[in-house]
Amino acid sequence: MNEDPLRDVLFSIESYLNPQIFGDAELLTQIRNHLANEKLVSIRQALKETFAERLFKCIDEFSDWKVYEDYSEHFHYHHHNIYDDKSFPPDLLWCNQIFDSDLTKNFIQRLSGRNCMGKTVFSASLYLPGDHSLPHTDLVSAGQKEYRQVAFVWHLTKNWQHNWGGDLFWCPTNRYLTPTFNTLLLFTVGKNSLHFVTPVSPYAQSKRLAISGWWTGKPQVPHSNTDRDELRRTSHPLIEIS
């Protein structure tokens, strides 16, 4: 970890999270319990508005998107991404450093109960009309015996309408999640984390933008002693559980 405390603060995700949510110990316990029970956690207004607007402007103005697609048996995807950090604009590179910092990985490790000290896999995405991905769990190795542990999707889409598609469909509970600005989706990766992105309509009039990836680490077996009735009772107006 860097010896400069100010630099550590600047590169910790905790400095940019909404304190009304992540500064509440009870809410953090609820999120921790849901992640341990392999739920999808959707947090609206998850990061500070100025930070979200800055990253929205960064990827909204980016023009050198690359098409990524695969049509292997039983799995298709087609969407536009920025994967190569050499092509990241400055603010996206800065955001990458935040998501990949030791302080951030320590925080996510405490929040999820998963080993997250491997390399963070980080990219930005643009889904245009016709873009989609078929069902998948994200359960693959990230290299060097590190595995995807916690997935994140930070939606930076503005003014998106429900009939434009582009929903993340969470298969375990048959739940559609329409992209909304500054909403952070989190889930622990495992054999039950099946999900997909529905095709974007040709009538879509906005950009489906997101920053997404995985915190990785050594494989481990997740466990939970949380009562599921207790999970159903927890609620917050900015947090949805699937």
KOLDREN-509825 format. One line per field, with one value per residue: residue in one letter; y, x negated, z of N, C-alpha, C in turn; residue number from 1. Coordinates in nm, 3 decimals, decimal comma. Layout:
# residues N
resn <- (A  ...) .
n_y <- (Y  ...) .
n_x <- (X  ...) .
n_z <- (Z  ...) .
ca_y <- (Y  ...) .
ca_x <- (X  ...) .
ca_z <- (Z  ...) .
c_y <- (Y  ...) .
c_x <- (X  ...) .
c_z <- (Z  ...) .
resi <- (NUM  ...) .
***
This chain:
# residues 242
resn <- (M  N  E  D  P  L  R  D  V  L  F  S  I  E  S  Y  L  N  P  Q  I  F  G  D  A  E  L  L  T  Q  I  R  N  H  L  A  N  E  K  L  V  S  I  R  Q  A  L  K  E  T  F  A  E  R  L  F  K  C  I  D  E  F  S  D  W  K  V  Y  E  D  Y  S  E  H  F  H  Y  H  H  H  N  I  Y  D  D  K  S  F  P  P  D  L  L  W  C  N  Q  I  F  D  S  D  L  T  K  N  F  I  Q  R  L  S  G  R  N  C  M  G  K  T  V  F  S  A  S  L  Y  L  P  G  D  H  S  L  P  H  T  D  L  V  S  A  G  Q  K  E  Y  R  Q  V  A  F  V  W  H  L  T  K  N  W  Q  H  N  W  G  G  D  L  F  W  C  P  T  N  R  Y  L  T  P  T  F  N  T  L  L  L  F  T  V  G  K  N  S  L  H  F  V  T  P  V  S  P  Y  A  Q  S  K  R  L  A  I  S  G  W  W  T  G  K  P  Q  V  P  H  S  N  T  D  R  D  E  L  R  R  T  S  H  P  L  I  E  I  S) .
n_y <- (-0,120  0,227  0,472  0,728  0,888  1,062  1,004  0,740  0,773  0,904  0,701  0,509  0,334  0,383  0,653  0,763  0,653  0,669  0,822  0,807  0,555  0,371  0,455  0,369  0,143  -0,065  -0,099  -0,180  -0,426  -0,562  -0,563  -0,715  -0,961  -1,031  -1,058  -1,273  -1,470  -1,513  -1,331  -1,085  -0,756  -0,441  -0,108  0,207  0,544  0,506  0,595  0,903  1,193  1,382  1,236  1,027  1,175  1,275  1,043  0,952  1,157  1,115  0,854  0,888  1,072  0,934  0,778  0,567  0,295  -0,063  -0,351  -0,646  -0,986  -1,317  -1,635  -1,899  -2,240  -2,248  -2,006  -1,671  -1,342  -0,990  -0,682  -0,345  -0,230  -0,098  -0,238  -0,245  -0,099  0,080  0,237  0,377  0,674  0,955  0,990  0,746  0,573  0,661  0,590  0,314  0,268  0,328  0,125  -0,090  -0,060  -0,143  -0,068  -0,047  -0,315  -0,446  -0,340  -0,440  -0,709  -0,737  -0,669  -0,867  -1,113  -1,267  -1,367  -1,110  -1,008  -1,031  -0,935  -0,668  -0,693  -0,483  -0,270  -0,064  -0,032  -0,011  -0,056  -0,093  -0,074  -0,400  -0,517  -0,758  -1,022  -1,371  -1,615  -1,659  -1,735  -1,598  -1,742  -1,805  -1,856  -1,594  -1,600  -1,713  -1,877  -1,729  -1,635  -1,506  -1,328  -1,131  -0,962  -0,652  -0,404  -0,092  0,119  0,380  0,495  0,726  0,846  0,618  0,406  0,161  -0,002  -0,023  -0,237  -0,400  -0,477  -0,615  -0,945  -1,138  -1,459  -1,646  -1,545  -1,467  -1,192  -0,873  -0,605  -0,282  -0,058  0,219  0,549  0,582  0,351  0,077  -0,255  -0,553  -0,879  -1,201  -1,426  -1,740  -2,082  -2,037  -1,784  -1,705  -1,506  -1,257  -1,016  -0,845  -0,799  -0,481  -0,247  -0,147  0,099  0,245  0,545  0,646  0,610  0,302  0,283  0,165  0,081  -0,195  -0,519  -0,745  -0,829  -1,021  -1,331  -1,587  -1,912  -2,003  -2,148  -2,015  -1,925  -1,910  -1,812  -1,679  -1,619  -1,674  -1,565  -1,342  -1,196  -1,129  -0,941  -0,715  -0,387  -0,098  0,220  0,273  0,038  -0,274  -0,620  -0,921) .
n_x <- (-0,085  -0,048  -0,259  -0,176  0,075  0,276  0,278  0,362  0,626  0,735  0,736  0,906  1,210  1,396  1,389  1,550  1,798  2,151  2,217  2,451  2,544  2,322  2,202  2,354  2,370  2,551  2,680  2,459  2,409  2,641  2,609  2,375  2,469  2,656  2,491  2,336  2,525  2,552  2,705  2,823  2,731  2,862  2,784  2,895  2,797  2,533  2,267  2,088  2,241  2,094  1,870  1,985  2,098  1,868  1,740  1,937  1,935  1,682  1,688  1,906  1,821  1,624  1,501  1,377  1,473  1,462  1,583  1,689  1,739  1,879  1,963  1,989  2,083  2,395  2,348  2,361  2,246  2,248  2,119  2,001  1,688  1,432  1,147  0,869  0,631  0,449  0,582  0,755  0,924  0,808  0,966  1,099  0,888  0,797  1,022  1,005  0,771  0,867  1,063  0,893  0,723  0,543  0,676  0,942  0,988  0,956  1,176  1,394  1,348  1,399  1,667  1,786  1,694  1,532  1,219  1,047  0,809  0,668  0,587  0,782  1,034  1,132  1,342  1,508  1,837  2,048  2,364  2,518  2,802  2,920  2,708  2,608  2,600  2,586  2,713  2,491  2,252  2,026  1,827  1,520  1,165  0,940  0,683  0,353  0,427  0,619  0,953  1,266  1,435  1,613  1,856  1,907  2,126  2,148  2,383  2,406  2,594  2,819  3,155  3,293  3,536  3,781  3,876  3,670  3,502  3,188  3,175  3,037  3,083  3,157  3,121  3,163  3,382  3,559  3,559  3,580  3,359  3,357  3,127  3,014  2,907  2,608  2,635  2,528  2,452  2,395  2,263  2,176  1,966  2,053  2,169  2,438  2,485  2,622  2,692  2,795  2,780  3,040  3,135  3,066  3,303  3,379  3,493  3,391  3,297  3,094  2,769  2,651  2,455  2,183  1,962  1,775  1,684  1,468  1,368  1,098  0,955  0,800  0,948  1,231  1,464  1,777  1,979  2,267  2,450  2,678  3,016  3,275  3,531  3,483  3,333  3,529  3,669  3,512  3,465  3,431  3,482  3,311  3,192  3,212  3,289  3,220) .
n_z <- (0,000  -0,067  0,089  0,127  0,285  0,186  -0,089  -0,073  0,015  -0,207  -0,391  -0,298  -0,310  -0,117  -0,065  -0,255  -0,248  -0,177  0,121  0,269  0,232  0,243  0,470  0,672  0,918  0,969  0,721  0,568  0,686  0,609  0,327  0,313  0,414  0,216  -0,011  0,075  0,064  -0,202  -0,347  -0,581  -0,554  -0,587  -0,601  -0,587  -0,670  -0,589  -0,585  -0,524  -0,658  -0,812  -0,885  -1,034  -1,247  -1,364  -1,461  -1,631  -1,827  -1,927  -2,056  -2,219  -2,405  -2,532  -2,829  -2,959  -2,958  -2,947  -3,118  -2,964  -2,992  -2,984  -3,100  -3,002  -2,920  -2,765  -2,639  -2,695  -2,764  -2,820  -2,820  -2,742  -2,632  -2,407  -2,346  -2,340  -2,144  -2,239  -2,415  -2,261  -2,172  -1,969  -1,725  -1,705  -1,674  -1,427  -1,272  -1,299  -1,153  -0,901  -0,858  -0,856  -0,644  -0,340  -0,104  -0,191  -0,271  -0,028  0,109  -0,047  -0,010  0,266  0,258  0,101  0,187  0,033  -0,119  -0,254  -0,349  -0,582  -0,924  -1,045  -1,283  -1,534  -1,722  -1,971  -2,112  -2,401  -2,510  -2,805  -3,040  -3,089  -2,955  -2,706  -2,456  -2,402  -2,158  -1,879  -1,620  -1,533  -1,417  -1,438  -1,467  -1,383  -1,452  -1,361  -1,146  -1,016  -0,949  -1,066  -0,826  -0,711  -0,887  -1,057  -1,181  -1,287  -1,364  -1,595  -1,748  -1,891  -1,884  -1,978  -2,126  -2,034  -2,241  -2,421  -2,398  -2,313  -2,050  -1,749  -1,686  -1,416  -1,355  -1,132  -0,986  -1,178  -1,264  -1,409  -1,457  -1,525  -1,676  -1,489  -1,413  -1,227  -1,073  -0,890  -0,938  -0,762  -0,721  -0,591  -0,758  -0,887  -0,927  -0,933  -1,029  -1,267  -1,549  -1,791  -2,064  -2,210  -2,558  -2,705  -2,813  -3,153  -3,148  -2,944  -2,787  -2,639  -2,481  -2,368  -2,115  -1,919  -1,648  -1,573  -1,431  -1,252  -0,919  -0,831  -0,702  -0,496  -0,516  -0,312  -0,081  -0,052  0,233  0,450  0,736  0,763  0,826  0,593  0,611  0,763  0,579  0,394  0,533  0,552  0,423  0,209  0,065  -0,153  -0,220  -0,378  -0,376  -0,541) .
ca_y <- (0,000  0,348  0,531  0,861  0,871  1,136  0,928  0,623  0,818  0,936  0,579  0,414  0,353  0,432  0,799  0,805  0,590  0,750  0,797  0,776  0,410  0,295  0,500  0,314  0,010  -0,164  -0,127  -0,258  -0,564  -0,620  -0,590  -0,826  -1,084  -1,064  -1,108  -1,406  -1,561  -1,517  -1,244  -0,969  -0,632  -0,324  0,009  0,332  0,657  0,434  0,675  1,046  1,241  1,447  1,130  0,960  1,265  1,286  0,922  0,951  1,248  1,053  0,747  0,938  1,143  0,842  0,739  0,457  0,169  -0,181  -0,455  -0,777  -1,082  -1,459  -1,716  -2,038  -2,319  -2,215  -1,878  -1,564  -1,204  -0,887  -0,549  -0,255  -0,215  -0,051  -0,335  -0,220  0,022  0,177  0,327  0,443  0,818  0,976  0,968  0,603  0,515  0,696  0,505  0,180  0,264  0,326  -0,007  -0,190  -0,028  -0,236  -0,026  -0,087  -0,460  -0,481  -0,306  -0,536  -0,838  -0,734  -0,661  -0,988  -1,236  -1,338  -1,323  -1,016  -0,940  -1,048  -0,824  -0,628  -0,691  -0,356  -0,219  0,014  -0,092  0,061  -0,147  -0,029  -0,160  -0,536  -0,572  -0,849  -1,138  -1,484  -1,651  -1,703  -1,716  -1,528  -1,829  -1,848  -1,812  -1,466  -1,620  -1,735  -1,941  -1,635  -1,652  -1,396  -1,346  -1,038  -0,887  -0,520  -0,332  0,044  0,176  0,525  0,523  0,830  0,858  0,492  0,363  0,017  -0,077  -0,022  -0,355  -0,374  -0,512  -0,731  -1,041  -1,222  -1,585  -1,716  -1,496  -1,420  -1,049  -0,777  -0,481  -0,181  0,030  0,354  0,623  0,572  0,232  -0,021  -0,393  -0,638  -1,016  -1,295  -1,514  -1,882  -2,162  -1,991  -1,643  -1,702  -1,380  -1,217  -0,882  -0,857  -0,717  -0,341  -0,221  -0,053  0,228  0,310  0,682  0,686  0,519  0,215  0,293  0,107  0,038  -0,326  -0,609  -0,840  -0,840  -1,161  -1,380  -1,731  -1,974  -2,043  -2,189  -1,918  -1,984  -1,812  -1,861  -1,581  -1,672  -1,613  -1,483  -1,215  -1,126  -1,074  -0,830  -0,597  -0,307  0,041  0,272  0,278  -0,093  -0,383  -0,750  -1,021) .
ca_x <- (0,000  -0,128  -0,285  -0,116  0,215  0,365  0,290  0,444  0,766  0,777  0,750  0,994  1,348  1,476  1,391  1,644  1,927  2,255  2,206  2,582  2,560  2,205  2,164  2,453  2,320  2,658  2,698  2,345  2,432  2,744  2,547  2,283  2,547  2,715  2,385  2,298  2,631  2,550  2,808  2,782  2,759  2,871  2,775  2,913  2,720  2,432  2,145  2,113  2,293  1,990  1,785  2,063  2,109  1,736  1,713  2,033  1,885  1,563  1,717  2,003  1,746  1,528  1,549  1,302  1,524  1,436  1,685  1,647  1,846  1,844  2,079  1,960  2,203  2,476  2,315  2,338  2,250  2,207  2,131  1,890  1,616  1,294  1,078  0,725  0,609  0,368  0,672  0,842  0,906  0,748  1,056  1,127  0,766  0,802  1,126  0,948  0,679  0,948  1,123  0,788  0,634  0,548  0,780  1,070  1,001  0,979  1,315  1,483  1,326  1,475  1,809  1,835  1,644  1,455  1,082  1,052  0,680  0,607  0,599  0,918  1,065  1,204  1,366  1,631  1,917  2,154  2,453  2,594  2,911  2,882  2,608  2,669  2,519  2,669  2,689  2,359  2,234  1,899  1,740  1,401  1,040  0,886  0,541  0,262  0,502  0,712  1,087  1,360  1,500  1,726  1,882  1,967  2,174  2,184  2,457  2,395  2,692  2,916  3,282  3,322  3,674  3,794  3,902  3,552  3,420  3,064  3,187  2,968  3,182  3,098  3,194  3,207  3,512  3,636  3,574  3,524  3,309  3,335  3,015  3,044  2,784  2,540  2,678  2,421  2,492  2,290  2,298  2,066  1,965  2,057  2,247  2,577  2,494  2,658  2,754  2,766  2,826  3,137  3,097  3,106  3,399  3,337  3,556  3,327  3,256  2,991  2,655  2,643  2,316  2,154  1,828  1,801  1,570  1,467  1,258  1,057  0,870  0,787  1,080  1,271  1,604  1,855  2,073  2,352  2,538  2,785  3,151  3,332  3,644  3,426  3,295  3,648  3,722  3,428  3,501  3,389  3,539  3,214  3,131  3,301  3,226  3,277) .
ca_z <- (0,000  -0,076  0,219  0,129  0,326  0,097  -0,213  -0,042  0,018  -0,343  -0,470  -0,230  -0,354  -0,004  -0,072  -0,360  -0,225  -0,113  0,265  0,326  0,224  0,286  0,603  0,765  0,955  0,955  0,579  0,523  0,732  0,523  0,197  0,335  0,427  0,086  -0,098  0,123  0,024  -0,348  -0,403  -0,659  -0,481  -0,675  -0,514  -0,661  -0,615  -0,513  -0,571  -0,515  -0,786  -0,891  -0,940  -1,138  -1,363  -1,427  -1,539  -1,742  -1,931  -1,985  -2,153  -2,316  -2,510  -2,595  -2,962  -3,018  -2,905  -3,028  -3,112  -2,915  -3,015  -2,991  -3,134  -2,972  -2,894  -2,648  -2,578  -2,791  -2,715  -2,915  -2,758  -2,766  -2,506  -2,396  -2,261  -2,335  -2,065  -2,316  -2,486  -2,165  -2,148  -1,836  -1,611  -1,695  -1,617  -1,285  -1,213  -1,294  -1,040  -0,779  -0,842  -0,841  -0,533  -0,226  -0,010  -0,248  -0,267  0,112  0,142  -0,112  0,056  0,392  0,227  0,035  0,246  -0,070  -0,142  -0,367  -0,356  -0,714  -1,019  -1,081  -1,427  -1,540  -1,857  -1,993  -2,220  -2,471  -2,580  -2,912  -3,086  -3,125  -2,863  -2,609  -2,417  -2,360  -2,016  -1,836  -1,475  -1,510  -1,338  -1,510  -1,407  -1,429  -1,478  -1,249  -1,038  -0,954  -1,004  -1,044  -0,696  -0,698  -1,010  -1,042  -1,299  -1,247  -1,475  -1,616  -1,852  -1,857  -1,956  -2,047  -2,114  -2,011  -2,365  -2,505  -2,372  -2,241  -1,909  -1,695  -1,637  -1,312  -1,372  -1,010  -0,939  -1,294  -1,240  -1,504  -1,398  -1,628  -1,639  -1,443  -1,388  -1,098  -0,999  -0,881  -0,917  -0,706  -0,686  -0,582  -0,875  -0,854  -1,021  -0,934  -1,070  -1,410  -1,588  -1,928  -2,102  -2,318  -2,674  -2,710  -2,920  -3,258  -3,123  -2,829  -2,817  -2,544  -2,476  -2,250  -2,075  -1,788  -1,610  -1,513  -1,419  -1,141  -0,826  -0,839  -0,595  -0,487  -0,497  -0,179  -0,075  0,026  0,327  0,516  0,841  0,774  0,804  0,474  0,649  0,804  0,458  0,329  0,611  0,539  0,307  0,203  -0,060  -0,262  -0,237  -0,417  -0,369  -0,630) .
c_y <- (0,125  0,413  0,671  0,848  0,943  1,060  0,804  0,659  0,842  0,812  0,470  0,440  0,406  0,584  0,850  0,742  0,686  0,723  0,765  0,627  0,339  0,345  0,448  0,169  -0,097  -0,200  -0,210  -0,404  -0,633  -0,655  -0,710  -0,959  -1,127  -1,119  -1,249  -1,511  -1,561  -1,441  -1,137  -0,844  -0,516  -0,199  0,135  0,445  0,606  0,514  0,823  1,102  1,304  1,344  1,058  1,046  1,275  1,163  0,906  1,036  1,183  0,949  0,789  1,007  1,054  0,792  0,614  0,321  0,055  -0,282  -0,584  -0,872  -1,224  -1,536  -1,863  -2,109  -2,280  -2,085  -1,777  -1,432  -1,113  -0,752  -0,471  -0,223  -0,139  -0,146  -0,301  -0,089  0,123  0,275  0,398  0,595  0,839  0,946  0,820  0,530  0,541  0,608  0,361  0,166  0,261  0,186  -0,115  -0,162  -0,130  -0,199  -0,065  -0,238  -0,510  -0,454  -0,407  -0,675  -0,845  -0,738  -0,794  -1,117  -1,320  -1,284  -1,238  -0,947  -0,966  -0,923  -0,794  -0,625  -0,578  -0,315  -0,130  -0,048  0,007  -0,044  -0,066  -0,122  -0,295  -0,598  -0,651  -0,944  -1,246  -1,527  -1,707  -1,671  -1,626  -1,615  -1,884  -1,796  -1,678  -1,478  -1,638  -1,786  -1,844  -1,647  -1,528  -1,423  -1,260  -0,959  -0,751  -0,469  -0,196  0,111  0,328  0,569  0,630  0,820  0,733  0,450  0,210  -0,061  -0,073  -0,144  -0,319  -0,403  -0,619  -0,822  -1,137  -1,351  -1,650  -1,671  -1,442  -1,270  -0,967  -0,653  -0,384  -0,089  0,169  0,420  0,608  0,462  0,129  -0,158  -0,472  -0,779  -1,100  -1,396  -1,660  -1,955  -2,119  -1,848  -1,628  -1,574  -1,354  -1,075  -0,895  -0,764  -0,574  -0,319  -0,129  0,086  0,302  0,446  0,734  0,583  0,435  0,203  0,231  0,087  -0,092  -0,409  -0,699  -0,813  -0,988  -1,199  -1,531  -1,794  -2,014  -2,079  -2,088  -1,990  -1,874  -1,880  -1,769  -1,645  -1,600  -1,533  -1,345  -1,132  -1,061  -0,951  -0,703  -0,520  -0,166  0,095  0,275  0,142  -0,195  -0,512  -0,844  -1,157) .
c_x <- (-0,088  -0,142  -0,227  0,032  0,313  0,385  0,377  0,592  0,816  0,800  0,826  1,138  1,436  1,485  1,498  1,783  2,022  2,253  2,341  2,610  2,442  2,148  2,256  2,414  2,426  2,681  2,582  2,358  2,535  2,686  2,454  2,358  2,607  2,609  2,342  2,400  2,653  2,666  2,744  2,825  2,753  2,882  2,785  2,839  2,601  2,306  2,180  2,145  2,184  1,898  1,857  2,073  1,976  1,707  1,813  1,981  1,766  1,600  1,824  1,932  1,646  1,585  1,484  1,343  1,492  1,550  1,622  1,766  1,791  1,972  2,046  2,090  2,267  2,436  2,280  2,329  2,200  2,228  2,003  1,822  1,485  1,227  0,930  0,697  0,519  0,455  0,769  0,819  0,864  0,842  1,092  1,007  0,760  0,905  1,076  0,854  0,753  1,003  1,018  0,695  0,648  0,658  0,919  1,090  1,020  1,122  1,411  1,467  1,402  1,625  1,865  1,798  1,564  1,312  1,078  0,919  0,604  0,623  0,746  0,932  1,165  1,221  1,489  1,705  2,019  2,236  2,538  2,707  2,860  2,780  2,676  2,562  2,614  2,632  2,550  2,346  2,116  1,796  1,626  1,279  0,999  0,736  0,461  0,334  0,586  0,846  1,172  1,440  1,625  1,738  1,943  2,011  2,220  2,250  2,441  2,486  2,790  3,040  3,317  3,467  3,683  3,810  3,785  3,463  3,295  3,071  3,086  3,076  3,111  3,179  3,240  3,344  3,599  3,664  3,506  3,479  3,275  3,220  3,062  2,914  2,737  2,598  2,566  2,481  2,373  2,343  2,171  2,078  1,962  2,145  2,392  2,593  2,526  2,734  2,725  2,817  2,917  3,098  3,149  3,193  3,340  3,396  3,493  3,270  3,150  2,878  2,663  2,496  2,295  2,004  1,847  1,674  1,584  1,347  1,224  0,970  0,863  0,924  1,105  1,419  1,681  1,948  2,154  2,435  2,658  2,920  3,217  3,457  3,597  3,387  3,415  3,699  3,640  3,465  3,446  3,435  3,441  3,152  3,238  3,221  3,296  3,217) .
c_z <- (0,000  0,061  0,232  0,163  0,233  -0,033  -0,190  -0,043  -0,123  -0,428  -0,396  -0,273  -0,241  -0,004  -0,168  -0,344  -0,154  0,038  0,331  0,324  0,289  0,418  0,710  0,796  0,938  0,809  0,523  0,566  0,645  0,386  0,207  0,342  0,293  -0,010  -0,055  0,082  -0,127  -0,411  -0,491  -0,584  -0,578  -0,588  -0,600  -0,591  -0,535  -0,488  -0,570  -0,653  -0,872  -0,957  -1,054  -1,264  -1,437  -1,513  -1,652  -1,857  -2,003  -2,090  -2,254  -2,433  -2,582  -2,728  -3,020  -2,959  -3,002  -3,010  -3,061  -2,931  -3,016  -3,017  -3,117  -2,933  -2,761  -2,579  -2,688  -2,714  -2,825  -2,846  -2,782  -2,633  -2,522  -2,297  -2,240  -2,260  -2,136  -2,393  -2,391  -2,167  -2,002  -1,719  -1,596  -1,637  -1,467  -1,213  -1,199  -1,174  -0,907  -0,754  -0,815  -0,723  -0,420  -0,127  -0,061  -0,236  -0,124  0,154  0,081  -0,051  0,188  0,365  0,177  0,105  0,150  -0,075  -0,269  -0,392  -0,485  -0,799  -1,046  -1,233  -1,449  -1,686  -1,858  -2,110  -2,273  -2,545  -2,678  -2,957  -3,139  -3,032  -2,752  -2,557  -2,367  -2,218  -1,990  -1,687  -1,440  -1,439  -1,423  -1,437  -1,466  -1,456  -1,352  -1,124  -0,957  -1,025  -0,977  -0,916  -0,681  -0,827  -0,977  -1,179  -1,249  -1,367  -1,477  -1,730  -1,805  -1,946  -2,037  -2,021  -2,109  -2,142  -2,463  -2,484  -2,294  -2,093  -1,871  -1,636  -1,542  -1,304  -1,242  -0,960  -1,052  -1,286  -1,350  -1,428  -1,510  -1,586  -1,601  -1,397  -1,243  -1,010  -1,006  -0,851  -0,866  -0,689  -0,676  -0,695  -0,830  -0,954  -1,029  -0,984  -1,219  -1,442  -1,735  -1,951  -2,222  -2,433  -2,664  -2,832  -3,027  -3,239  -3,005  -2,869  -2,720  -2,548  -2,349  -2,213  -1,937  -1,772  -1,533  -1,505  -1,299  -1,051  -0,816  -0,720  -0,597  -0,460  -0,353  -0,182  0,009  0,122  0,392  0,622  0,859  0,743  0,688  0,504  0,694  0,682  0,392  0,403  0,594  0,413  0,321  0,070  -0,178  -0,293  -0,272  -0,416  -0,463  -0,598) .
resi <- (1  2  3  4  5  6  7  8  9  10  11  12  13  14  15  16  17  18  19  20  21  22  23  24  25  26  27  28  29  30  31  32  33  34  35  36  37  38  39  40  41  42  43  44  45  46  47  48  49  50  51  52  53  54  55  56  57  58  59  60  61  62  63  64  65  66  67  68  69  70  71  72  73  74  75  76  77  78  79  80  81  82  83  84  85  86  87  88  89  90  91  92  93  94  95  96  97  98  99  100  101  102  103  104  105  106  107  108  109  110  111  112  113  114  115  116  117  118  119  120  121  122  123  124  125  126  127  128  129  130  131  132  133  134  135  136  137  138  139  140  141  142  143  144  145  146  147  148  149  150  151  152  153  154  155  156  157  158  159  160  161  162  163  164  165  166  167  168  169  170  171  172  173  174  175  176  177  178  179  180  181  182  183  184  185  186  187  188  189  190  191  192  193  194  195  196  197  198  199  200  201  202  203  204  205  206  207  208  209  210  211  212  213  214  215  216  217  218  219  220  221  222  223  224  225  226  227  228  229  230  231  232  233  234  235  236  237  238  239  240  241  242) .
***
